Amino acid sequence: MLLTYVVIGAVTIFLVKYLVKYLKFRRAYFKLPSRPNYRYTTGTLHQYPGHNEDGLAFDYSNTEKYIYFHVVWLGPLVPAIFAFHPDVIRPVLKSSAPKSRNSYFSTSYDMGVRWLGEGLLIANGAKWARSRRLLTPAFHFDILRQYVDIYNQCGDLLIARMKETAKSNQSFDLYPLINLDALDIILRCAFSYKSNCQVTNAASDYSTVIGQLQTLWAERAINPFYLNEFIYSLTSKGRKFYQLCDTAHKVAEEIINKRKKELENDSTPVQQHKVKDFLDTLLTARDEEGAGLSLLEIRNEVDTFLFEGHDTTASGMTWTLYSLAQHPENQERVYQEIMDVLQGREQLEWSDLPKLEFTTMCIKEGLRLHAPVPFIERTITEDCNVHGHIIPAGSRVCIQIYALHHNPHVWEDPHEYRPERFHPDDQKKMDPFQFVPFSAGSRNCIGQNFAMNEMKVTICKVIQNFKLSLDPSQTARRMPIVTMKPEKGAFVYATIRE
């Protein structure tokens, strides 16, 4: 009996201390800029229009009003900082992680663990540092240089499909073609896996699964009733999410098993002269103690890079091409630059990429205007002072990249497509944290050089072969889920250049 009282007393003391600490934490948020009309059921989430153009306009209106950040209540108990100014983003990215022990609540990234595991996107602390250190060699310039041929090969397949489509003289949705091209590229470059997906559409089911996973993840993130994992697992959407995760895992495991068998026969001439790609690095990497990655860790990274390595670049390429179709004067400047660089050749080479100055400016402006990754999330590990406002340690901070890239207090005419913003002389004058399409700081995207090279080659190949124009009857509307997707397609006309 005495033991029972002791246990009850200890639990009561723990709960009281936790509650007092939480209430102090909570009170700090009511001193910060916040949208009005808080409700004891939904917090302030009921004001958000949804993952659509109206939601993007809503985010922009917040930058006009609050300048730096504001508090969003994800239900009655869960506060989050929505940040959209370099003065907030700089300290957050320098002192943060996707999740901290000091945090009271799970983050949006925690909702993706079932799918992506603790890969580089989600992992923290020593686990993340170890993985980052082991995987960095896979993105060395000497390896990236050899991928240009693959970009060209996959791009040729894309052009062939676009030419067939263009013969009908009808508009078509650019996104699924670009998406399969990007998937083809990441499979060949990172995993030496030839799926022939652009020829047979064999991987289109996988792309559909990835799209559905993102939609469910995004819907869950703005539903306070789905924040708890156990409750979510009992819902029909939760069960659907888990089923789709299993499907994605099977694709990753098939790729891993195929490569493991090939490595067992690595004495063949093909294997001896093969570039050591991302998956090779995963399977053979060893840390200072001689330990490699476990099979689960390998699958987590494969799942992460299959998704991040194609879906984000597909978004970036689609929206950049759409913007060029919308601005023919810029499209023609890109075309002339390509012709000047190629000097009569058909294919771009590694040494050509730094010469594509205006094309690079157009891509960066596309990444700014459309934000292929609309937001990232961090938990700060120490108090953050922003213009007299104290954001407490343990705070969940959502870095609104789209809002940052459109903040009128940071950018002049933020809704206009103006590639000249990114002239090298002007970009040097920018705050390093006002343009962060690949994040920034120690946790910046490990594959950003890979992605930029891929976008340069693919976009150049399309503009080299086609003159793009918009279909005025089907204006593209953006859908900011995990990546920025066209809600109902990005339709263009493509005229074959003679």
C-alpha positions in Angstrom: 0.0 0.0 0.0 2.8 2.4 0.9 4.5 1.7 -2.4 1.3 2.6 -4.2 1.0 5.9 -2.4 4.7 6.6 -3.2 4.1 5.9 -6.9 1.0 8.0 -7.1 2.7 10.9 -5.2 5.7 10.8 -7.6 3.5 10.8 -10.7 1.4 13.6 -9.3 4.5 15.7 -8.5 5.9 15.0 -12.0 2.6 16.0 -13.7 2.2 19.2 -11.6 5.8 20.2 -12.4 5.2 19.5 -16.1 2.0 21.4 -16.1 3.5 24.5 -14.4 6.4 24.4 -16.8 4.0 24.1 -19.8 1.8 27.0 -18.6 4.8 29.2 -18.3 5.9 28.1 -21.8 2.4 28.8 -23.1 2.1 32.3 -21.5 5.2 33.3 -23.4 3.4 32.8 -26.7 0.5 35.2 -25.8 3.1 38.0 -25.6 4.2 37.3 -29.2 2.5 38.6 -32.4 -0.4 36.4 -33.2 -3.5 36.3 -35.4 -6.8 37.2 -33.5 -9.8 35.0 -33.1 -8.2 32.2 -31.1 -10.7 29.3 -30.5 -10.6 26.7 -27.8 -11.2 23.9 -30.3 -9.0 24.8 -33.3 -6.7 27.5 -32.0 -6.2 29.7 -35.1 -6.0 27.0 -37.7 -9.6 27.6 -38.7 -8.4 30.8 -40.4 -6.1 29.0 -42.9 -7.9 28.6 -46.3 -6.0 25.4 -47.2 -3.2 24.1 -49.4 -4.1 26.1 -52.4 -3.6 29.6 -54.0 -5.9 31.1 -51.3 -3.6 29.6 -48.7 -0.5 31.2 -50.4 -2.3 34.6 -50.5 -3.1 34.2 -46.8 0.6 33.5 -46.1 1.6 36.6 -48.1 -0.9 38.8 -46.1 0.8 37.7 -42.9 4.2 38.9 -44.2 2.6 42.3 -44.9 1.1 42.6 -41.4 3.7 40.9 -39.1 6.9 41.4 -41.1 9.0 38.9 -39.2 6.8 36.1 -37.7 3.6 35.3 -36.0 2.2 32.6 -33.7 -0.2 30.0 -35.1 -2.1 27.7 -32.7 -2.4 24.2 -34.1 -5.4 23.4 -32.0 -5.9 24.8 -28.5 -2.7 23.6 -27.0 0.0 23.5 -29.7 1.7 26.8 -30.6 4.1 27.2 -33.6 6.1 30.1 -34.9 5.6 30.8 -38.6 8.7 32.7 -39.6 9.2 34.6 -42.9 12.1 37.1 -42.4 15.9 36.6 -42.5 16.2 38.1 -39.0 14.2 35.2 -37.6 15.4 32.5 -40.0 19.1 33.2 -39.5 19.2 32.3 -35.7 16.7 29.5 -36.2 18.7 27.7 -38.8 21.9 28.2 -36.8 20.5 26.8 -33.6 17.9 24.2 -34.4 16.9 20.7 -35.3 13.8 19.0 -36.8 13.0 17.9 -33.2 14.5 18.8 -29.8 14.2 17.1 -26.4 13.1 20.5 -25.0 10.0 20.5 -27.2 6.6 19.7 -25.8 5.1 18.7 -29.0 5.8 16.5 -32.1 6.5 18.4 -35.3 5.2 17.9 -38.9 8.4 16.0 -39.6 7.5 13.4 -36.9 4.4 12.7 -39.0 6.7 11.6 -41.8 8.8 9.1 -39.8 6.6 6.1 -40.8 7.5 6.9 -44.4 11.0 8.3 -44.4 12.4 7.0 -41.1 15.2 8.9 -39.5 17.0 9.7 -42.7 18.9 13.0 -43.3 15.7 15.0 -43.5 14.4 14.0 -40.1 17.3 12.7 -38.0 18.8 14.7 -35.2 22.0 15.1 -33.3 24.8 12.6 -33.5 22.7 10.3 -35.7 22.2 13.0 -38.3 25.9 14.1 -38.1 27.1 10.5 -38.6 24.9 10.0 -41.6 25.8 13.4 -43.2 29.5 12.6 -42.8 29.1 9.2 -44.3 27.0 10.4 -47.3 28.8 13.6 -48.2 31.4 11.8 -50.5 28.5 10.7 -52.7 28.1 14.3 -53.8 31.7 15.2 -54.5 32.2 17.3 -57.7 34.2 14.5 -59.3 31.1 12.3 -59.0 28.6 15.0 -60.0 30.6 15.7 -63.2 29.9 12.2 -64.5 26.2 12.6 -64.1 25.8 15.2 -66.9 25.7 12.3 -69.5 22.8 10.8 -67.6 21.0 14.2 -67.5 21.4 14.3 -71.3 20.2 10.8 -71.9 17.1 11.2 -69.7 16.5 14.6 -71.3 16.6 13.1 -74.8 13.8 10.7 -73.7 11.8 13.6 -72.3 12.2 15.6 -75.6 11.1 12.6 -77.6 7.9 12.3 -75.5 7.3 16.0 -75.8 7.7 16.0 -79.5 5.1 13.3 -79.8 2.8 15.3 -77.6 3.5 18.5 -79.5 2.4 17.0 -82.9 -1.2 17.2 -81.7 -1.0 21.0 -81.5 -2.8 20.8 -78.2 -1.7 22.0 -74.8 -0.5 19.3 -72.4 0.4 19.0 -68.7 4.1 19.6 -68.3 4.3 18.2 -64.8 3.9 14.4 -65.2 6.5 14.4 -68.1 9.0 16.4 -66.0 8.3 14.3 -62.9 9.1 11.0 -64.7 12.2 12.5 -66.2 13.4 13.6 -62.7 12.6 10.2 -61.3 14.5 8.5 -64.2 17.5 10.7 -63.4 17.6 10.0 -59.7 17.2 6.3 -60.2 20.1 6.2 -62.7 22.4 8.6 -60.9 21.9 7.8 -57.2 21.0 4.1 -57.6 22.3 3.0 -61.0 18.8 1.7 -61.6 17.4 1.8 -65.1 13.6 1.6 -64.8 12.8 2.8 -68.4 10.0 4.7 -66.6 9.9 7.4 -69.3 9.3 4.8 -72.0 6.9 2.4 -70.2 5.5 4.6 -67.5 6.5 1.8 -65.2 7.2 4.1 -62.3 4.1 6.2 -62.6 2.4 4.2 -59.9 5.3 5.1 -57.5 4.9 8.8 -58.4 1.2 8.5 -57.6 2.0 6.9 -54.2 4.5 9.7 -53.4 1.8 12.3 -54.3 -0.8 10.7 -52.2 1.6 10.4 -49.2 2.4 14.1 -49.4 -1.3 15.1 -49.6 -2.2 13.0 -46.6 0.8 14.3 -44.6 -0.1 17.9 -45.4 -3.7 17.4 -44.5 -2.7 15.8 -41.2 -0.4 18.7 -40.4 -3.3 21.2 -40.3 -5.8 19.0 -38.4 -5.4 19.3 -34.7 -7.3 16.1 -34.1 -4.7 14.1 -36.1 -1.6 15.4 -34.1 -1.6 12.3 -31.9 -0.1 9.3 -33.7 -2.3 6.7 -32.0 -5.5 8.6 -32.8 -4.3 9.1 -36.4 -3.6 5.4 -36.8 -7.3 4.6 -36.0 -8.6 6.8 -38.8 -9.2 5.8 -42.4 -6.6 8.3 -43.6 -4.1 7.1 -41.1 -4.5 3.5 -42.3 -4.2 4.7 -45.9 -1.0 6.6 -45.1 0.5 3.5 -43.5 -0.4 1.3 -46.5 1.2 3.8 -48.9 4.3 3.8 -46.7 4.6 0.1 -47.1 4.3 0.4 -50.9 7.0 3.0 -51.0 9.2 0.8 -48.8 8.9 -2.1 -51.2 10.2 0.0 -54.0 13.2 1.1 -51.9 13.9 -2.5 -50.8 13.8 -3.7 -54.4 16.4 -1.2 -55.4 18.6 -2.0 -52.4 18.4 -5.8 -53.0 19.2 -5.5 -56.6 22.4 -3.5 -55.9 23.5 -5.8 -53.1 23.4 -8.7 -55.5 25.5 -6.6 -58.0 28.0 -5.8 -55.4 28.5 -9.5 -54.7 29.7 -9.8 -58.3 31.8 -6.6 -58.3 34.7 -8.3 -60.1 33.0 -7.8 -63.4 34.5 -5.1 -65.8 31.3 -3.1 -65.6 31.4 -2.9 -61.8 35.2 -2.1 -61.8 34.7 1.0 -63.9 31.4 2.1 -62.4 31.0 5.5 -60.7 30.5 5.0 -56.9 27.0 6.4 -56.6 24.8 7.3 -53.6 23.6 3.7 -53.0 27.1 2.3 -53.2 28.1 4.8 -50.5 25.2 3.7 -48.3 26.1 0.1 -48.6 29.9 0.4 -48.2 30.3 3.5 -45.8 32.0 2.9 -42.5 32.4 5.2 -39.6 35.5 5.7 -37.4 34.7 2.6 -35.5 34.3 0.5 -38.6 30.5 0.3 -38.3 28.3 0.7 -41.4 24.7 1.7 -41.7 22.0 -0.8 -40.7 19.5 -2.2 -43.3 16.8 0.0 -41.8 19.1 3.1 -42.0 19.9 2.3 -45.6 16.2 2.0 -46.5 15.4 5.3 -44.7 18.0 7.1 -46.8 16.9 5.5 -50.0 13.2 6.4 -49.2 14.3 10.0 -48.4 16.4 10.5 -51.6 14.0 8.8 -53.9 11.4 11.3 -52.8 13.6 14.4 -52.2 15.9 13.7 -55.1 13.2 13.8 -57.8 10.0 15.5 -56.5 11.6 18.8 -55.5 13.6 19.1 -58.7 10.5 18.1 -60.8 8.6 21.0 -59.1 11.5 23.4 -59.6 11.9 22.5 -63.3 8.1 22.6 -64.0 7.5 26.0 -62.5 10.6 27.5 -64.1 9.6 26.3 -67.5 6.0 27.5 -66.8 7.4 30.9 -65.9 9.5 31.0 -69.1 6.4 30.1 -71.1 4.7 33.0 -69.4 7.6 35.4 -70.2 8.7 34.8 -73.8 11.3 37.5 -73.8 13.2 35.7 -71.0 12.7 32.4 -72.8 14.3 33.7 -75.9 17.3 35.1 -73.9 17.7 31.6 -72.5 17.5 30.1 -75.9 20.2 32.4 -77.3 22.5 31.7 -74.4 22.1 28.0 -75.0 23.0 28.4 -78.6 26.0 30.5 -77.8 27.3 28.0 -75.3 26.7 24.9 -77.4 28.4 26.4 -80.5 26.7 23.9 -82.8 26.9 20.9 -80.4 23.7 19.0 -79.4 24.6 18.2 -75.8 25.7 20.3 -72.8 28.9 19.3 -71.1 30.1 19.7 -67.5 32.3 22.7 -68.5 29.3 24.4 -70.1 27.3 24.7 -66.9 29.1 27.7 -65.3 28.6 29.6 -68.6 24.8 29.5 -68.4 24.6 32.7 -66.3 21.1 34.0 -67.4 19.6 30.5 -67.4 20.8 30.1 -63.8 19.2 33.5 -63.0 15.9 32.3 -64.4 16.0 29.0 -62.4 16.8 30.9 -59.2 13.9 33.3 -59.8 11.7 30.3 -60.5 12.7 28.8 -57.2 12.0 32.1 -55.4 8.7 32.7 -57.1 7.3 29.2 -56.7 9.2 27.7 -53.8 9.4 24.0 -54.7 9.7 23.3 -51.0 7.1 25.7 -49.5 8.3 25.3 -45.9 10.6 23.5 -43.6 10.3 23.0 -39.8 12.8 23.3 -36.9 12.7 23.2 -33.1 15.0 25.9 -31.6 17.3 24.7 -28.8 17.8 28.1 -27.1 15.8 31.3 -26.6 15.7 33.5 -29.7 15.4 37.4 -29.4 13.8 38.9 -32.5 13.5 42.7 -32.3 12.6 42.5 -28.6 10.3 39.4 -28.9 11.6 36.4 -27.0 10.8 33.1 -28.7 11.4 30.4 -26.0 13.7 27.4 -26.4 11.8 24.3 -27.5 9.6 26.3 -29.9 8.3 24.7 -33.0 9.3 27.1 -35.9 7.9 26.7 -39.3 10.1 28.5 -41.8 7.6 29.7 -44.5 9.9 29.6 -47.5 7.2 30.8 -49.9 6.3 33.6 -47.6 9.9 34.5 -47.1 10.5 34.6 -50.8 7.5 37.0 -51.2 7.9 39.1 -48.1 7.5 42.7 -49.4 9.8 43.9 -46.6 12.5 41.8 -48.1 11.8 41.8 -51.8 10.8 44.5 -54.2 7.8 43.6 -56.4 7.8 40.0 -54.9 5.1 38.6 -57.2 6.9 39.6 -60.4 9.2 37.2 -62.3 12.4 39.2 -62.6 15.5 37.0 -63.2 17.8 40.0 -63.0 17.4 39.9 -59.2 19.9 37.0 -59.3 22.6 38.6 -61.4 25.8 37.6 -59.6 26.7 41.2 -58.6 23.2 41.7 -57.1 23.1 38.3 -55.3 26.3 39.1 -53.5 24.4 42.0 -51.8 21.6 39.7 -50.6 21.2 38.5 -47.0 22.3 34.8 -47.1 19.0 33.9 -45.4 16.6 35.7 -47.7 16.8 33.1 -50.5 16.8 29.6 -49.1 15.3 27.1 -51.6 17.7 24.5 -50.3 17.5 25.6 -46.7 20.7 27.0 -45.2 23.2 26.5 -42.4 24.6 23.1 -41.4 21.5 21.3 -42.4 21.3 22.7 -45.9 20.4 20.2 -48.7 23.2 17.8 -49.4 22.1 17.4 -53.0 21.7 21.1 -54.0 24.5 21.1 -56.5 23.2 17.8 -58.0 19.7 19.5 -58.3 21.0 22.7 -59.8 23.0 20.9 -62.4 20.0 18.6 -63.3 17.7 21.6 -63.7 20.2 23.5 -65.9 20.7 20.6 -68.3 17.0 19.6 -68.5 15.6 23.1 -68.8 18.2 24.0 -71.5 17.3 20.8 -73.4 13.6 21.7 -73.4 14.1 25.3 -74.5 16.7 24.2 -77.0 14.0 22.1 -78.7 10.7 23.9 -78.1 9.2 27.3 -77.9 6.8 27.1 -74.9 3.6 29.2 -74.5 0.8 29.1 -72.0 -2.7 27.7 -72.5 -4.8 30.7 -71.4 -7.8 28.5 -70.8 -6.0 26.4 -68.1 -4.1 28.6 -65.7 -1.9 26.6 -63.3 -2.9 26.9 -59.6 -0.3 25.9 -57.1 -0.8 23.4 -54.3 1.7 23.9 -51.4 1.9 20.5 -49.7 5.3 19.0 -48.9 6.4 20.2 -52.3 4.8 22.8 -54.6 2.6 20.9 -57.0 0.3 22.1 -59.8 -3.2 21.5 -58.4 -4.7 20.5 -61.7 -1.7 20.5 -64.0 0.6 23.0 -65.6 -0.6 23.2 -69.2 1.6 24.6 -72.0 1.8 24.6 -75.8 5.1 23.4 -77.2 6.2 24.4 -80.7 9.1 22.4 -82.1 12.0 24.7 -83.0 13.4 24.3 -86.5 
